[in-house]
Amino acid sequence: MRIATPRRYLMCPPAHFRVTYSINPWMDPTKPVDPALAMFQWEDLRDRYRGLGHTVEILDPRAGLPDMVFAANGATVVDGRVLGARFANPERTAEAPAHLEWFRAHGFTDVREPEHVNEAEGDFAVTSAWILAGQGFRSSPLAHDEAQEYFGRPVISLELTDPRYYHLDTALAVLDDARDEIMYFPGAFTPASREVLERLFPDALLATAEDAAVLGLNAVSDGRNVLLPRAATGLHAPLRERGFEPVPVDLSELHKAGGSVKCCTMELRPATP
């Protein structure tokens, strides 16, 4: 039996969400966004977390920052320590200090402004043994070294090759952080990085190209419940076979900017006792 563990998340409402520029292949400014529907879908995700017994903290959105809804990109929190983000694209630069202000105002005392470009949990995935770190489109390999030194955990660099999967969290998800279980789409990685993943996670769930293409890997798991995009139906049976419970969520409006469940969700991992 899989056991869900209570989590604490940080989310940011899509009050100003629009697609006004293009910094990944999903974004098309000519396609309109329905703001009311985006808010309804986001609120549904928030309420599902709370219904599962998780705590959801709210980061106030700021005008002029349409991608701030993707809270996972603003910082990485491990053992109560906060490594801020440094965005690769100028359109998102101002999000980083907004996140750090929230942490400093909410009792986090070990907060670091990064020296190198990293887009936080977009490219950092945390398990009990490692921090898996994506590179190739956004985060710098130098940021991987910085994270390792700051968090005191081994960081495993993985190179992404398909621009549709511009962040690690579009190509890989942690299913059980305590047991180091993941799922990923092999086609998003270089052959060498696939070999690394095969060695570290020989029993990983491998997603199909069809499920990856609907952002099915942009998922959040509490160790039992796996919240994932509604269209990723091919993942339901493999997840159930492993004892997980898939929880489909409709975030179709946010998909227009290349984000889904995980992009909207930063995990606030507490200090280890």
Buried (B, 14 or more C-beta within 10 A) or exposed (E): EBEBEEBBBBBBBBBBBBBBBBBBEBBEEEEEBEBEBBBEBBEEBBEBBEEBEBEBBEBEBBEEBBBBBBBBBBBBBBEBBBBBBBBBEEBBEEBBEBBBEBBEEEEBEEBBEBEBBBBBBBBBBBBEEBBBBBBBBBBBBBBBBBBBEBBEBEBBBBBBBBEBBBBBBBBBBBBBBEBBBBBBBBBBBEEEBBEBBEEBBEEBBBBBEEBBBBBBBBBBBBBBBBBBBBBBBBBBEBBEEBEBBBBBBBBBBBBBBBBBBBBBBBBBBEEEE
